[in-house]
Amino acid sequence: MSSNVGLSTPRGSGTSGYVQRNMSALKPRDNAAPYPKDVDELRLRQKEPDKEIIEHERKRAIEVKVFELRDKLEDEGTNEDDIDDQCDALRKKLTAEQAQNGSGNSGRGLKSHQVHELAKAKIEESEKLRKALGIRKDYEEGSHWKRQEEQKERREKGRGEGAAKRDENDRD
């Protein structure tokens, strides 16, 4: 035993008595803040959906339905040319339906892994709410209190200037 570390005797412990350093212990970080100090970073920002991913998912949903039709027709033993014709017809029909419906996805029925679709639905919902409440697009959160502070400062400044003028008039 050295420096009062380890076992006084390894007898009966099932070990050799050799003491090792714990390599899995986490070292303290170099005082990095766990959150940003910048006010702009703290503002709530909606996650922007990736349009390419949304488009890919839309096309993928169409192709899944086309593949299901192709699989069903192949099991029935339909001719390859007829299968291709029916699959192309279904693909065109589904593409036209989605183009006609537009986004129209309210966020209901979306799974938690469909992050970009959920973000798009959330932005659309927020836009509807903003329009319904009559909130301007350039509205900044907390601007009401900023305006109140500015008005208060102007009033105090006006009072200070008025008091200075009265002092001058009293001196004359």
N, C-alpha and C positions, 0 to 999 in steps of 0.2 A: 504494500500500500504506500503510495507516494502522495504527498501533499494532502493527506486526509481525504482522498478520493478513492472510491471503489470499495471492495470488500476487504475486511481485515484478514480473512483467510478464504480462499476459494473452496475449501473443503465442504462438501455437502450442498453446494449451490448449483452444481451442474454446469458451471462455467469455468473458464481458465482464470478468471479474475482480471482479465485484460479490459481496460476501460477505453472506449472509443468515443469520439466526439459525435454528437447528433447532427448528421449532415442534412436532415430533412427539416430542421428548424428554420423558420422564416427569419430573415435578417430585417431589421428595421430599415425603412426607406429613408432616403436623404431629405426628409422633411418636405416632401411634395404634398401640395394641398390636394385633398381628395375631390375637390369640386372647383370649378373655375371662379375666379374672383371678378371677372369682367361682367359688367351689367348686361351687355348685349348677349353674352353667352347664357345668362340666366333666363332671358326671355323665352317664353314658350314659342317653339317653332314646330309647325306640323311637318311631319316627314313627307317629302315630295316623292310621289310614286314614280317608278321608272316606266316610261311609256313603252319601251321595247319589251320589257318583261310582261306587261299587261297584254301587249299585242301577241307575244309568243304564247301566253296562256290561252288567249282567245282562239288562236289558230290550232293550238293543241287540243282544245275541247272539241273543235270541229273534226279534227283528224281521228280522235278517239271514237266518235260516233260513226265516221266513215269506216274505220277499221272493224267496228262491231258488225256493221252491215256486210262488209266483205267477208268476215269470218262466217257469218250466218249463211251467206250465199254459197261459200265454198263447201260448207257442211252439207248443203242441199244438193251439191253437184252441178251448179249452174255453170254455163259456158264462161270462159275467161273474158271474152269480149263483152258479154252482157254484164258481168260483174263490174268491169271498168266503166261501162256506160252508166250503170246505176249509181256507182260510187261518185262519179263526176257530177251527176245530177244532184245527188244528196249534198255534196260539197258546195255546189253553187247555191242550192236552196238555203243551206244553213248560213252561208256567208251573207246572202241577201237579207235573211231574217235578222242577223246580228247588226248589219248596217242599218236596217230600218229601225230596230229597237234602240240603237245608240248605246249609251252607257247604261242607263236605266237600272243600274245595280245599286240598291239602297244599302248594301252592307249586310242585309239579312241573307242567311244561307251561306255566307262565306266562312271558310275555315280559318283557324288561327294562323296557319302556315301561309295563307294568301295575304301576305303583308302589304304588297303594293296595291292590290285591289281594295283592301281595307282602308289604306291611306287615301286612295282616290275617292272612295265612298265618304270618308270623313270630311275631305275637303269640299265635296259637293254638298254635304249636309251643312257644313259651316257656312258655305256661301248662301244657301237657302235661308238659314237663320239670320245671317247678316242682312239680307234683303228684306226679310219679314220684319225685322226690328228697325230697319232704316238706318243702319250704321254705315258710315262712309268707308270707302276702301282704304283711305289714308289714315283711318283712326288709329291712334297709338294708345296702348293700354296705359292708364294713369295720367292721360293728358288733362283730364278735368282738374286734378289736384295741382298740376303744374300751372294751369291757367289761374287757379285760385291763389297760388303762391305769388305769381307775377302781379296780380291785381293788388294783393296785400302789400307787396313791396312798393308798388306805384303810390298807393295811398299813404304809406309811411314816408315815402320820399316827398310826396306833396305836403304832408304835415310838417316835415322837417324844413322844407323850403319856406312854407308859410310862417313857421315860427322864426326863422332867420329874418324874414322881411319885417315881421313885427318888432323884432329886437332892433333892427336898423331904424325903423320909424320911431321907436321909443328913444333912441339915442339922439335923434335929430330934434 
